Amino acid sequence: MAKNLRRLRREKGVSQEELADRAGLNRNYPGLLEREQYAATVDVLEKLAAALDIDPVEFFRKNS
């Protein structure tokens, strides 16, 4: 999940701080998720997906 979050955020051209702001999260939270220091709840995944305008399942797809 962490690698996909980082990849998707970068593809959208969004900083960690901007993503946090869009999702209504603490500004440090996306970085903690990307470094696998925290595990995201379903609610947080939904907020992040909405902020990135993607389906939450994208966080769990395997890269080809």
Phi and psi restraints in degrees (value plus and minus 20) as a CYANA .aco file:
   2 ALA   PHI     -81.7   -41.7
   2 ALA   PSI     -64.4   -24.4
   3 LYS   PHI     -84.7   -44.7
   3 LYS   PSI     -60.5   -20.5
   4 ASN   PHI     -87.0   -47.0
   4 ASN   PSI     -59.1   -19.1
   5 LEU   PHI     -79.5   -39.5
   5 LEU   PSI     -68.1   -28.1
   6 ARG   PHI     -81.4   -41.4
   6 ARG   PSI     -66.8   -26.8
   7 ARG   PHI     -81.7   -41.7
   7 ARG   PSI     -67.8   -27.8
   8 LEU   PHI     -85.5   -45.5
   8 LEU   PSI     -60.1   -20.1
   9 ARG   PHI     -82.3   -42.3
   9 ARG   PSI     -65.0   -25.0
  10 ARG   PHI     -86.3   -46.3
  10 ARG   PSI     -60.1   -20.1
  11 GLU   PHI     -79.9   -39.9
  11 GLU   PSI     -54.1   -14.1
  12 LYS   PHI    -103.7   -63.7
  12 LYS   PSI     -25.8    14.2
  13 GLY   PHI      49.0    89.0
  13 GLY   PSI      16.3    56.3
  14 VAL   PHI    -133.8   -93.8
  14 VAL   PSI     113.6   153.6
  15 SER   PHI     -96.0   -56.0
  15 SER   PSI     144.1   184.1
  16 GLN   PHI     -80.9   -40.9
  16 GLN   PSI     -61.9   -21.9
  17 GLU   PHI     -85.6   -45.6
  17 GLU   PSI     -62.0   -22.0
  18 GLU   PHI     -84.6   -44.6
  18 GLU   PSI     -60.9   -20.9
  19 LEU   PHI     -80.9   -40.9
  19 LEU   PSI     -65.4   -25.4
  20 ALA   PHI     -79.1   -39.1
  20 ALA   PSI     -63.5   -23.5
  21 ASP   PHI     -82.6   -42.6
  21 ASP   PSI     -66.5   -26.5
  22 ARG   PHI     -81.8   -41.8
  22 ARG   PSI     -56.2   -16.2
  23 ALA   PHI    -109.6   -69.6
  23 ALA   PSI     -25.0    15.0
  24 GLY   PHI      52.1    92.1
  24 GLY   PSI      14.8    54.8
  25 LEU   PHI    -134.5   -94.5
  25 LEU   PSI     145.5   185.5
  26 ASN   PHI     -77.8   -37.8
  26 ASN   PSI     121.3   161.3
  27 ARG   PHI     -82.7   -42.7
  27 ARG   PSI     -40.8    -0.8
  28 ASN   PHI    -110.0   -70.0
  28 ASN   PSI     -33.5     6.5
  29 TYR   PHI     -82.0   -42.0
  29 TYR   PSI     -66.5   -26.5
  30 PRO   PHI     -77.9   -37.9
  30 PRO   PSI     -59.0   -19.0
  31 GLY   PHI     -84.1   -44.1
  31 GLY   PSI     -59.7   -19.7
  32 LEU   PHI     -84.3   -44.3
  32 LEU   PSI     -57.8   -17.8
  33 LEU   PHI     -87.9   -47.9
  33 LEU   PSI     -63.6   -23.6
  34 GLU   PHI     -84.8   -44.8
  34 GLU   PSI     -50.7   -10.7
  35 ARG   PHI    -110.6   -70.6
  35 ARG   PSI     -12.9    27.1
  36 GLU   PHI      39.1    79.1
  36 GLU   PSI      12.6    52.6
  37 GLN   PHI    -106.8   -66.8
  37 GLN   PSI     -41.8    -1.8
  38 TYR   PHI    -151.7  -111.7
  38 TYR   PSI     134.8   174.8
  39 ALA   PHI    -126.1   -86.1
  39 ALA   PSI     114.7   154.7
  40 ALA   PHI     -99.8   -59.8
  40 ALA   PSI     122.2   162.2
  41 THR   PHI    -100.6   -60.6
  41 THR   PSI     148.5   188.5
  42 VAL   PHI     -80.2   -40.2
  42 VAL   PSI     -60.8   -20.8
  43 ASP   PHI     -80.3   -40.3
  43 ASP   PSI     -64.1   -24.1
  44 VAL   PHI     -86.5   -46.5
  44 VAL   PSI     -61.2   -21.2
  45 LEU   PHI     -79.2   -39.2
  45 LEU   PSI     -60.2   -20.2
  46 GLU   PHI     -85.2   -45.2
  46 GLU   PSI     -61.0   -21.0
  47 LYS   PHI     -85.3   -45.3
  47 LYS   PSI     -63.6   -23.6
  48 LEU   PHI     -84.6   -44.6
  48 LEU   PSI     -62.7   -22.7
  49 ALA   PHI     -82.4   -42.4
  49 ALA   PSI     -63.6   -23.6
  50 ALA   PHI     -82.9   -42.9
  50 ALA   PSI     -60.5   -20.5
  51 ALA   PHI     -85.6   -45.6
  51 ALA   PSI     -50.0   -10.0
  52 LEU   PHI    -115.5   -75.5
  52 LEU   PSI     -23.2    16.8
  53 ASP   PHI      38.1    78.1
  53 ASP   PSI      30.6    70.6
  54 ILE   PHI    -154.2  -114.2
  54 ILE   PSI     148.3   188.3
  55 ASP   PHI    -102.1   -62.1
  55 ASP   PSI     115.3   155.3
  56 PRO   PHI     -74.7   -34.7
  56 PRO   PSI     -46.5    -6.5
  57 VAL   PHI     -81.7   -41.7
  57 VAL   PSI     -43.0    -3.0
  58 GLU   PHI     -81.1   -41.1
  58 GLU   PSI     -45.9    -5.9
  59 PHE   PHI     -85.8   -45.8
  59 PHE   PSI     -39.7     0.3
  60 PHE   PHI    -132.8   -92.8
  60 PHE   PSI     -17.8    22.2
  61 ARG   PHI     -92.9   -52.9
  61 ARG   PSI     124.4   164.4
  62 LYS   PHI    -101.5   -61.5
  62 LYS   PSI     117.7   157.7
  63 ASN   PHI     -96.6   -56.6
  63 ASN   PSI     121.9   161.9
